[in-house]
Amino acid sequence: MPRLSEVIAALDALWPPERAEGWDAVGTVCGDPDAEIDRVLFAVDPVREIADEALELGAQLIVTHHPLYLRGTTTVAADTFKGKVVHTLIKHDIALHVAHTNADTADPGVSDALAGALDLRVTGPLVPDPTDPAGRRGLGRICELDHPETLADFAARAAARLPATAQGIRLAGDSEALVRTVAVSGGSGDSLFDAVRAAGVDAFLTADLRHHPASEAVQHSPLGLVDAAHWATEWPWCEQAAAQLDALSDRHGWDLRVHVSKQVTDPWTTHHSSGAPN
């Protein structure tokens, strides 16, 4: 079995921590570098349910997209919910490793996985990484559909192919407009509207779209907006990342057992359509 330090080195080669944003908190949160690893669990969120799932599976390593502590803390006391996660992991010799914005901009990255889940053809990054001479890394992806379809049909495609959440899929714009090109960005994407408009795409699929940026975007141009749950747009990366680690395991002869959590850790649990009662 490989040691944790060997597996982490392989993960860091996929998603180099130095490519994370300066405000981010990526890398290994806890774990003994000399511990042996034979089972790994991938998930979006490092929450208690995922720690419990790893314990039940007998996994010695959890890899999540979201950080446990994005900002500094002065305590990991077990009477805090994040501290309880830390205590559970350390008590049971489970390591935690985070790949966040360094996985967003990777090649392949989070938005490649999102495009793949929607069966879109990636043509390049939405916001290219200027340090990548090949022009493949960067934030978001510009994509093409094999055949044009209406914005309503594209939103229905997203609803059918992304994991189910309470939010579902929201749409803004002309539902009958034809969509040939799409920008996608896993996670919160309304800071990217300038790049999306510059790309000249027909629609933008992302998550966490706020009222004012979305309102301004649809007033500014005929751009169609497809808004999914944050967790749903990033979960496909877990399957992609697990496949990447599987391939590395085979190459190194590690025989790792790699799992992807299917627990829905999106915080929203119920949706009620608004409107006056009949």
Summary of the structure (lengths in Angstrom):
residues: 278
radius of gyration: 19.5
end to end distance: 63.0
largest distance: 64.2
contacts: 938
relative contact order: 0.16
helix: 36%
strand: 24%
